[in-house]
Amino acid sequence: MEKSKVIFNNVQSDKVYKKALRSKAKYAKKFGDDKDRNYSAKVVPNEYIGDLLGVRNIAVGEDAPGTSEGFDNEKGIIVGNIRMGFGHYRISMAIASAANSMGYTPYWMDLNSYRDTTCTKVISAQNDLYSMGSRISQKSKLFNRLVWEPLNYEGFRKLSYNSADQKNAELMAPVYENVPKDIPVVATHVWPAQAAIHAGMKNVVNAIPDNWPMALHFAEGSIHTVQTHYAYQGYRICNGMDGNKVLEPMPEESLKYTGHYIDHELVSNIEEDCRRRLERKASGKPMRFLLTIGGAGAQKEIFAAIINELMPDIKAKKAALYVNIGDYQNVWEDLKKMVPEIEGISRTRFNDWNDTRKFCEDALEGDVEGIHIFCHENIFEAVYATNLLMRSCDVLVTKPSELAFYPVPKLFIKRIGGHEQWGAIHSAEIGDGTLECRDIPHTLQMIRLFLEDNVTLKDMCENIIRNKSLGIYDGAYEVVKIAMGMRK
């Protein structure tokens, strides 16, 4: 059945379908249609996280670099993703980590990395638009209120949006041409899932990231997984995806609740890491705050306010800071202007992956003081540095995106996009994170609570341990089980 015309038995209007056709035609005119190309696909080493997570890359195209390895048709599992911010990469790393721990071989397939393909050109164009909108939304309250929040909250929610995406994804399918069709695919963004289905991949899992149900994430023909029961209910009935209409529900077999998508290295060490946090608190050691700055440096004003607030505590050895600026070194230049004292008391750890890994390992049991700034040009290192730092931090300070689901005490700053608020709501309800602090004064209030009272950190650590016992953080393992089980 035409996936842009009928979505889970919900027939789209001729107007919606024709708009989807125009969308595909627009991209094909601009970037070409390589449906007749016979792209090669080979397995090559991943030099950045290959040793950590057992990952191999799938290279596509005749000019793909690296020495080819064969596909493992028995133990191989493809992690299909794109770089759109850091979130989808991080979820991919969680799936790869779980798969590796279970004895499987994760293959990294980034559809936004095959430069000469129509697939990558289409994704890059849309990624650029999204990044631009994200940055503008942080500078213009009017644009955020009238355009960005409604688009992220209601626009992406509509079945009509999925209709256009399905058509565009047909242009992405050729990159799967020579990938063995039986190897399971776990997609951590909907486009790799949709493209895989169009390409004839037989075993596709679509790992949905958000807690706000949106038709944007539909890839009919795959098994959809969600991290919360709230998301399960909303997706099952296609809640609000066509105004107030009561829609045909998703079939039972198309949707599964799994729990949070978390790396094996983090899940398996939850009890020990929480014990160390509480010991540091009890002994008066500096409380370690991990600040993650993504979105091309969006929200740096909030982070600058936090650093200025904590500066006296850092000097008094009551607090310490990890600041991961990802691959945005320009943010460091901005922070130096916004926080005049930061350069004099900071240790910069730029583009030295061995140093970063050693710091993270030493910090697990050793003492940490001062401010440590991390920046890596390579996307794998930029993303995974936060994962490594999480284990030894006491509080993660982040917007409520994919990191809202991680098993570490969290302070949530203002969201980027209305859909993200539901990550903070879920985290607050299961007790491992704060409410969303929507302005700087409330953010600083929460900083002081973590530092000065004896309840906030302790409560979150105890809740994280209890949540683990309930399987809440086992989502990545469950996704892998579902994907590998589809072959039977």
N, C-alpha and C positions, 0 to 999 in steps of 0.2 A: 504494500500500500504506500502511496506517495506520502513521505514523512512530513512534508511541509503542508499538506492538505488535510491530513487526519492525524491528530495527536492523541494517542490513547483513546481512540473512538470518539474524540471530540472534533467534529468537522469544522474546518476554518472557512470563513467566507471567501468568495471570489476576490474581494478587495484585498484581503490579507494575503492570499496565495499569489496574486499578481504582484504585490509589493515584494514578496520573497523572490519571485522570478527576476524582478528588476534589480534587486540587491545583488544577486549572483551575476547577472549580466554586467552590472557596473564594475564589479571586481574583475570579471573575466576580460572586459575591455581594457581595464587599466593594467592588469598583471598577466594576462594570458590564461589559457586553459590547457594544462599539460596532461589531460586525461589519456592522451595517446603516448605519453612518455613511459618508458620502461625503466624506471629508476632501480639501480642496484641497491641492495641492503646488505650490510655486513656488520659483524660484531667486532668492536675494537676496545682496547683498554680505556678506562677512565682514570687519568693520572691524579685526580684530585681527591675523590672519595672512594676510589676503587678498593684501596686497602682497608678503609674504615667500614664500608658497607657491602663489600663484595660486588660492587656495581660494574657492569660493562656497558659501553655506549653502543647504540645502533646508529651507524653512519649510513647516510642515504646519498646516492649519486655516484657517478663514475670517479669524480675527483675527491671523494671522501678520504680523509687522511687516515693513517694508521695501518697496522698489520692485521689482516682479517682473521677472525676466529669463526668457527662454525656455531650455529645456533644449537642450543641444547633443547631438543624437543620434549624431553621428559621433565627436566628440572627448571627450564627457563620460564620467566614471567616478565612481560613487558610492562614498564611503568611509563605510560604515555602522559606527557605534560607539555606545558608551554611556560616560558618566562613572561608572566604578567604581574609585576611586583615580585615579592619574595614568597608569597603564601603558597602558590601551587608547587613551587620547587620544594618548599619545606615539607608539604604533605607527601610529595613524591619520595623524599628522603625517608619519611616515616614508613611508607609502604616498603621501600627497598630494604630498610633496616629489619623490619619484621620478616620479610621474605628470606633474607640472608640468615637470620637467626633460626629459621625453620628448615634450613638446608636447601633452599632454592637459589637460583641464579637470577638476580634482577637485572633486566636490560633497560637502560635509560634511553627513552625516545622522546627527544624534545622537538616538537613540530615547529618551533620558532627558531631553529638553528640550521635549517637546510636552505642556505641563502639563495640559491638559484632556482628554487621551486616556487610555483604559484602559492603553495600552501603557506610557506613562511612569509611571503610578501603580503598575503591577505591578513595573516595574524599580526604581523608587525605594524601594518597600517592601523588596525583596530587597537592594538596596544598603545601606539603613539597617541591616538585620540583619547583613550582612557587615562593615560598618564597626564596629558595636558589638562583634561577636565578635573582630575584629582588636584593638580597644583592650583588651578584657578579657584577651585572651591575653597581652598585654604586662605586665599587672599581676598575673596569677594563673598561677603555674607549673603548678598542679594543673589548672586549666581548659585551659591550653595542651596539657598532656600527655594529658589524658583526652578532651578534646572537639575543640579546634581543630586540632591536628596530625593526628589521625585523619580528621577531616572533609576537610581540604584534601588529604590524602595518599591516603586510600583511599575516603572517601565519594564524592568527586567523580569518582573513577576508574570507578565502576560504571555499567554499561549502564542499570541501573534509575534512576539519577539523570537520565540523558539522556532516558529515557522521560517523566518528569514535566516536564522542561524543554520538550520538544517540545510537550506539551499546553498548557503556559503560553504558549508562543510564538504559539499560534493567536490569543491575545488581543492580540498585538502587530501582527499582519499588517495591520490596516486603515490604518495610517499610510502604507503603500505604495500605497494604492488608486489615486491619480492620478499616480504616478510612471511614466514610460514604461518598459514592461516589458523592452525590449531593452537598455537602458543597463546595462553591467556594474556589479555591486556587489562591492566588496571589504569584507568585514566583519572588524573587528578584535576582535570579541567574538562568541561563538556566537549570542547572541539576535538581533542584527540579521541574521545569516545564516539562522537558522531562520525568522524572521518573513518574510524576503524570499522564501524558498522557498514558504512557506504562501501568500504573496500572489501567487504566479505570476511572480515575477521570473525571467527565463530564463537569466541568466549570472551566477552567484554564486560568488565565491571566499571561502572561510572561512580567514582567516589566523590560524592557531593560535599563541598566544604562548608557551606553556610548553614546557620540555624534558622534563617528566614526563608521559607519555601518560595522558590522562584522557578517559573517554567524555563527560564534561561538554562537551567541545569538538566533539562530532559534530553536523553539520548535513547529514544525508543529502540528496543532490540537488545539493550544491555540490561544488566541487573544494577539497579541504583542502590547505593548504600548511603545511610545517613548516620550522623553522630549522636543524635538526640531523639527522644520519643516525641518531643514537640514537632521536630522536623518531619518525623514519620507521619504523624497525623495530618499535617498540612499538605505534604506531598501526596499522600494516599488519596485525598479527596480533591486534589488540585485546587486548594482553597484560594479564592480570590483571583484566580488566574484568567478570568473573563468577567470582570465586574462582579455582579451579585448572582450570576447564573450558577445553578447547581450542575456541576459537570460530571461526566463519566469518570469514575475513579480509576486510578492505576490498578492493574491486575496485581493480585497478591504476590505472584512470583517475580514481579518486576522491582520490588522494593524491599530492602532489608535494613533493619537497625543493627548497627555493629558496636557502637561506642566510639570513643575518640580515637583519631588516627595519630598514634604516638610512637616514636622510635623505641625499639627494643632496649637500647642502652639507657633510656630514661625510665621506662616502666620497670625494668628489672632492678633498678637502684633506688626506687622511691623511698623505701623505709630508711635506708642508710643516709640518703641525702637530707631527708627531713630531720633525722636524728641530729645530724651535724648542724643544721640551721638552729635547732632549739638549743643545742649546746653553746653555739656562738652567742646566742641571745642571753642565755643564763650567765655566761662568763664575762659579759660586757665587751666582747670583741666588736670591731666595726661592723655595722650592718651593711651588707653588700647589695647595692641596687644595680640591676642590669637594665640599661636603657637601650632600646633597639630603635634606630632611626631609619625608616624606609621611605617609600613613596617619593623618591628623588629629593629627599630632605624635607618633605612636608612635616609640619608640626614642630619644627625646630625651635619656635618661640616658646612652646610649652617646655621642651627639654632644657632650654636655656634657663627658664625660670626655676626649674627643679634643681639644676646644678648650682645656680646662685643661692637658692634656699639652703642647700646642703653644704655649701662651702665652709661655713664655720664648723659644722659637725665633722667634715672631712679633715680639717686642720686639727681638730681636737681628738681625732682617731675614734670618733663615734660612728662614722659612716665611711664607706668606700664605694667607688663607682666603677662599673664596667660600662663603657659606651661603645656599642657596635654601630658604626655609621655605614655598614654594608660596603658598597662599592662607590659611594658618593664622597670622594675626598674633598669636594668643594664644601661639604657641610662642615668639615673641620675648620676651614677658613672663616665660615660664617660664625661658628661657635666662638672662635677666638675674639671676634668683634663683639659678640653679645655677652660673653663671660670673660671680662678682662683678665681675671686671675688664672684662668684654666691652663694656659700654656706653661706657666711657671711650675705647676705642681703635677703635670700629667706625664705619663709615659705613653708615647705613641708606638703602636705595634702595627706597622703598615706593611702589607705584602710579604710577610714572613710567616708562612703557614707553620713551619716547624716551631717557631717561637710561640705562636698562638696556641698550638697544641700542648706544648710544654707548660705554658702558663696555666692552661685549663686543668691539666693533670696535677700540677703542684698545688693549685688552689683548693683542691678537694680536701686535703688534710693540713695544708700550710696556712699561714696568716697572710692577709691581704690588706694593704693600706693604700690611700691615695686614689688617683684617677688613672684608669687605663683605657686608652682609646684604640679601637680595633678598626682596621679598614683593609679590605682585600679587593683588588681589581677583578679577580676571578669570581664568577657568580657562585660556584659551588662553595668556595671558601667563605665568601661574604655571607651566605645564608647559614652554612653549617657552624660558623663561629658562634652564633647565638645558641645553637643546640648544645655545643660543648660548654659554653659559659653557664647555661641554665643549671647544670648540676651543682655548681659551687656557689651560685648566687642565693641570696635570701629572698629578694623580691624582684620580680620581673615587671618593668614599667613599659606598657605597650598599649597601642590602640586595640580594641576588641575584635581583631580579625582572626586568622588561623591560630594565633598564639593563645587565644582565649581558651582553647581546649587543652593546653599543656599542663602537666602535673607539677606546677611550681606556684608558690604564692604570687598573686598578680595584682598590680595596681593599674586599672584601666583609665587611660586618658581619653580625650574626646575622639569619637569615631571619625572615619572618613567614609561617608555613605551610610544611609539609613539602615541598610541591612545588617551592618556590623553591630548595632546596639543589642541585637538578640544573642550575640555571643557573650556579651557582658552579663546579660540577664541570666542566661543559663549558668554561667560560672558562679555568679553570686548565689544562685539557688542551690547549687551543690557544694558551695562553701569554699571553693579554692581561689576565688578572686573577689575584687571589690565591685561595687556599683560603678557604672561609667561616670567618671568625673568630667563634667562637660565644660568646665572653665578652670582657669589656673588657680584661683583661691581654693576651690574644693580639692584640686589635685594636691596642693601643698598641705592642706589639712590632713589628707590621708597619709602623706609622707610622714608627718609628725606623729600620727597614730602608730604607724609601724615602728617608728623610732622609740617612742616614749611610753607606750602602754605595754602591758604584759599579756594581752589577750589576742590581738589581731593575728600576729604571726603564728602563735601556738594553735589557734583555732583552725587556721587554714592548713597547717601541716597535719593536724589530726584528721581533718576532713579528707585530705589527699590520700592518706593511708587507708581510711575507710572506703573511699571511692575505688581504690585499687582492689580491695577485697570483693567489691561488687562487680568488678569487670568493666567499670566505666572507661578505663584507659586501654582496653584491649582491642580497640577498633581496627588497628592496622593488621593484627594477627587474623582477625575475623574476615577482613577483606581478602587477604591472601587465601584463606581457607575456601572462601566462596569462589574465587577465581580459579583455583586449581581444581576445585570440585566440579566445575562446569564441564570439564573434559570427560567426566565419567558418564 
